[in-house]
Amino acid sequence: MSEVTSAMLRQLMECEGLYKLFDEVRLMEVATGSLFDLRDGSLVPTGKKCYTRWNHCGLCRNCVARKAAEEGRRTVKFEYCDNNYYMVIAQPLHLGCGAYALELITNITERVVTETGFAQKETFIHDLTAQLEAISEHEAFTGLYSKAYLERDVQARLTGADSRPLYLAVFDVDDFRYINDFYGNVQGDTVLQKFSEMLSAALAGQQGYAARIDGDEFALVLDTADPVVCVELAQKLKDDFAAHVFRVAEMKFRASVSIGVVEISAAANVAQALEWARARRKANAKPGNE
């Protein structure tokens, strides 16, 4: 997210092209949803909140400005309000005093009706939104949820009113650098993809989701009041993965993972939750994989 000076922002806000392309242009503070005007080089609160535009009483669950700020890139969402459909583009900005976003809003109702017909427009928008959200929330290589999604979801749960137990399991592929170096990157990718498949399959019948945190590190987030369920699921996954045989030409090899399972509802934030799980994983890891 780049630094934006008052002069740059003024030039942006006064750009006539923006108002020709978009129906609404607004500047908002990400954390609070407060809207601002730029006057004499200073940010002046308008007294309005971004979410009232969509007849909401609080920050939108699918807040595109927050997502843009967290991921440091321009993002898009669709909204339905008062029998109209809107496309909302959010550009993250950092003004030195906090995270802001420039939201560009376009009424696309007429185009939706023209392209899909009135009867199909609701399905069209729903499907398009779902496709965009799926692309942004999942990582392409494994198909699992992304690290950004996990961090956003866990943080929301930790700061929300829900006090139910929440378990986090972290997995790390043992000796992954050796696998890459000895068997090649293609086989290393095969190992990661196989573990991803087994991770997804292990969730059958469970309330939760799997994510790839980074490289050869993965996670499970489980909604359960029974710690035994989470521990046994993680251990079975570990055992099943260790039993799988990988083949490279005439060679065969096996891979393993180290795991850490913790209850995280008392964590102050997602960073602490991950720290707890990683510490448990390191304590359980075989020598050389801490």
Secondary structure, DSSP 8 states (H G I E B T S, - for coil): --B--HHHHHHHHT-HHHHHH-SEEEEEETTT-EEEEEETTEEEEEEEEGGGGGT-SS--TT-HHHHHHHHTS-EEEEEEETTEEEEEEEEEEE-SSSEEEEEEEEE-HHHHHHHH-GGGHHHHHHHHHHHHHHHHHB-TTT-SB-HHHHHHHHHHHHHSS--S--EEEEEEETTHHHHHHHH-HHHHHHHHHHHHHHHHHHTTTSSEEEEEEETTEEEEEE--S-HHHHHHHHHHHHHHHHH--EEETTEEE---EEEEEEE-TT-SSHHHHHHHHHHHHHHHS-TT--
